[in-house]
Amino acid sequence: MFEKWDAYQQPVGLHYNPCDDFLAAWAVNDSSHCFHYNRKHQADQWLDFQWAQTGHDGKHLYHKVERMYENKPVKAAMNGEPTYERMNEGKYGIGWWQGEDAWNQLMHGGTMGVVYGAATLWQWKITAQEQGWEPWTDAPFNWQDALQFEGSRYVGAVAKAFEGFDFTDMEKRTDLTGGSHLLLANEGRFYVSYLPQGGSLRIQRFPPGLPHYWFDPVKGVFQNGGEQSDDLFTAPDNKNPWVFIAGEKE
């Protein structure tokens, strides 16, 4: 129906609940909402994308986007709902947790993009003391406070890192790193890899002369430094997270 009546022909997809491969407590009397594996309607012509949900327990879960990436026929995929920042009375998904999760969701196969959410923003809480919310959903902030949560900057930095690069049709290419690092690439044109503690990255058949850069995902800026020796690239340090990006910028 959406595809038929949308005059703008926007992409159509599904955003699933988190019980893709287990029976949720709330579904014990009706399991039809579970065991969908984030792939229901995968072959339907109207479907353009599939979004998983990892839930709000503050856990880094990447297996869902890994599975979705492998589904056929190919449809765009990502984690549409990681743990919102400051869920569970303000304790979960705080600060850099959001940046780490976003980069890893992307690198593990969620190549449609990344998503950020915040407790008290999704409820549009007028005051920090507003009543009526269960503790696992709540935090002592209002929606205006939530706009300033630290983690949003780290997720937003993903878009800053990609700006100006032609990353169309990038795909998982761990074969080019010998399996030592996760890598997204359109071979010969664009490469990106997230190194959680810096260090070195070797990329086979890397095109000579292709510009490459190091992006600081915490500060949200490109940094000078790092070294190259043939197809071995070394980050500015071996203790902080870095993002390697290679390609021609517009």
Secondary structure, DSSP 4 states (H G I P E B T S, - for coil): -HHHH-TT----EEE--S-SSS--GGGTT-GGGS--TT-TTTT-TT--EEEEE--SSS----HHHHHHHH-SS--EEEEEE-PPBTHHHHTBS-THHHHHHHHHHHHTT-TT-----BTTTTTT-SSTT-----GGG--S--HHHHTT-THHHHHHHHHHHHTTB--TT-EE-GGGGTTSS--EEETTTEEEEEETT--EEE-TTPPTT--EEEEETTTTEEE---EEETTEEE-S-SSS-EEEEEE-B-
